Amino acid sequence: MKNSIAILLVLAFGFFLVHILQLYHTQETLNKTATYYNTNTPAEVGAANVVTAIVVTYRGLDTLGEVTVLFLTAMILGYILRQGGKEKVTKNNTSEILITAANVLIPGSIVLGVYVFINGHLTPGGGFQGGAIIGTAITLMILANPMRTIREGLLHMVESISGFFYVLIGLAGLLFAGGFLDNRILPLGTLGDLFSAGAIPLIYSLIGLKVGTEISSIIANINETGNNTVKL
Amino acid sequence: METFELITLIILAVVMIISAVMAVLSKEMPLAILASGAISLLASIFFLVLASPDVAMTEAAIGAGLTTFLFFIILRKTDQNKTENEK
């Protein structure tokens, strides 16, 4: 009985999905908003990557909200996991293959992450992707050697400072340029240069540091949480 | 789209569905985790073909990298707790 209801629901969902798929047709031309972004980005923002221009400048406030959500997640997870008590990992039964592979991969991935967020305005990717790559490198580090102590105070300091300066740059845009998080507080430069697009490289580097340290501190918290029952 | 490209994409999609089924049905936990990572990796190739490299990068970094490693850390932690309780 229960299964037949589930099958009916799935079939109904599939029917509507097929219906929507039949309505879909590929657009040959860009719509009005996309055309605006495509034609005006080089002159207004100076970023070669239009996606970055939209994420950091045109929709900068949404990105600030996104960063805030991630910050809150890290805080709440830290609070809940702290209830489990602290426990040092005492034994390390990681295989030699994983340790060696991690030692080879970690420096490269951290450099790749930094490259991705510094070049966010030129190449695909940006602060979130670069931060996630750095977070992955730290996760691999903890996976390979769970006894390693992560200096969480340093992580929190880097995170707070980058968040603070992100908002400060936004306010500077309000004072010296067109509005909150306007990137024209610095000269736009030539399109395609590393030092171009105003404050975008700066903002994306701060976001990258913030996301990377947040993910790292979440993973470090999970790794060090003890066995006590979590009470909410 | 050329026929060769289309055939490659269809093969990738079939592999993706197989790994999804494997992630759900596999009794071996590490195999299930690797299968779910493979879904993200293949999905990021699809995003790249659909001309959205930014999304492809996010999918590869978070779905294939971070989540897989996180699952392995959690798996080791739960395994440790299990063996300690059995003692």
Interface residues (C-beta under 8 A of the other chain):
Chain A: N49 V51 V116 P124 G125 G126 F128 Q129 A132 I133 G135 T136 T139 L140 I142 L143 P146 I215 I219 I222 N223 N227
Chain B: P53 D54 A56 M57 T58 A61 I62 G65 L66 F69 L70 F72 I73 I74 R76 K77 N81 E84
